[in-house]
Amino acid sequence: MRAVIQRVKHAGVMTSSKKSAVIGYGLLIFLGVEHEDTVEDCTWLSSKIARLRIFDDNNGVMNLDVVQAGGEIMVISQFTLHAKTRKGNRPSYIRAAPPEVAVPLYNNFISDISNETGKEVRTGEFGAKMQVELLNDGPVTIIIDTKSKE
């Protein structure tokens, strides 16, 4: 499981079915699920992200997590995070899990991070074409992969 976490001033998503969601200050998480991912990956990753101290304290030091900072959370599914680009110029997405594997893990991750933070999590629509708009704050962008635990 791979996540790209961005600290944002605000973010919004619009799906092809016109579903939309917005958040203010907080975390925008792009989540990619791989074939070998498990519920344990969801648990580890949600715990790690919930406790990431990437928000400024009163001294301007990144020392607060999303709960302490009063931030909101949005999760967007993104299979392209598992693109293989070694050969040629057209990425292969063979490592990305098919929907029957990815959807339950994606939903599990959303539930886990909501439980970890006590916050409602806004989302896009799994598998839909989406337009995501964000204002990265910092910029702060963190990439975490459960396979390497970093």
Protein Blocks (a to p, Z undefined) as FASTA:
>chain_A
ZZdddddfbdcdddfkopacdddedddddddddfklcfklmmmmmmmmmmoccbccfkop
afbdfklnopacdddddfklmccfkgojbdcfklpccfklmmmmmmmmmmmmmmmnopac
ddddehiacddddddehiacddddfkloZZ
